[in-house]
Every structure is written in structure tokens, then in C-alpha cells.
Amino acid sequence: MELDEKSLTEVAVRLRRAQGQIGGVIKMIEEGRDCAELINQLAAASRALNRAGFKIIATGLEQCAAREEDAGPEQTETDRAQLERLFLTLA
């Protein structure tokens, strides 16, 4: 399933945010920062990654629903099953 470019741009922004947070965590480890601070930053990075994944799945669901009229029922069911598996992978 291909996603539109606008949606992927939004996902890339979320992933860059997570990348910055992970870089911050590495720096905090190297500086010997407090455990609680590290966990808070790791949790923030994890949420950013999850949101990127859920954005991809949500976009796929939207596109699947929009194509439902044009695609045959077999293709639509295949797309939905794939999206369900991907969602459960993140959940």
C-alpha cells in the first residue's frame, strides 16, 4: 500500500523529533544524568515513534476507505487485514 507524499512528510517530521529526543538521551547518558530524566526522555521518544506509526496506519485506513468503491472486495479485504496486522504490531 502506497501512501501519499503529504502524509509521509508529516511522518518524517515526527520521526525527526524522535531522532532529536534519542540524541538527547544519548547525550544525557554520556553526561551521567539522573535516571528519572532519562526515562522521561525515552518515554517521549517512544511516544513520538508510536505517533508516527499510527499516522501511517491512519493514512492507510483513509486511503483504503476511499479506494473501497474502486477496488474489488478481495483487494479491500486484503488491505484491511494488512493494516490490522500493522496496527497490532504497534499496539
N, C-alpha and C positions, 0 to 999 in steps of 0.2 A: 504494500500500500504506500503510495507516494503522498507526501504532504506538501501543501503549498508553501511558497517561499516566505510569505509574511509570518506564518506560524513558526517556521523554523528560525526566523530572525529573533522572535520573542524567546524561543527556547535557548538560542545561543546567548542572549543577554542573561538569562537565568543561570546558565552554565558558567559564564564568565564571573558572575557574582560568587558562585560556589567556589570557583577556582581561586578567587581572591581570598575567600574565607579559609580555604585549605592552606594557602600560602601563609596566611596569618597564624594558623595553628602550628605549622612547622616552625615559624619564627618564635612563637611562644614557647615551644618545647626547647628550642635551642637556647632561649633566654632563661629557662628554668622557672617558668611562670606557674602559678597556682593551678592545681588540679581542677578546681571548680570552674575557673576561667576557661581552661582547655575544653572541658566537657560542654560548656555553653557554646563555644565557638564551633565545636564539632557538631552539635545539635543543629545549629544554624546552617551549617554547610549541608548536613543531611536533609534538612527541610528544603533547601534550595534545589538539591538534586531531585528529591521527590516531586517537587512542583514542576520541574522541567519534564520529568517523565509523565506526570499526569496531564500536562499541557499537550504533550504529543498524543496521548491516548484520547483526550477530549477532542482534539482536532480530527483524529481518525474517525471517531464516532460521528462527528458532524458531517464529515465527507461521506461516510458510509450511508448515513440517513439521506443525504442529498442525492446520492447515486442510486438509491434504492429503486426509484422509479425506472431508471435507465438500465440498470443491471438485472440480470436474471436472478431468481430467488436462490439458486445454488451459490452464485458468487457472493450475494449479500450475506448469506448464512456463513460462508467461509470467512469473510471479512469480520463479521461479528465474533465468530469463535476465536479468531486470531487476536482481536482486540481484548476479548475477555481474558485470554491466557496472559497477554501482556500486562493487563491491569492486575491480575493476581500475582504476577511476578513482583510488582512494586508494593503490593499491599502487605 
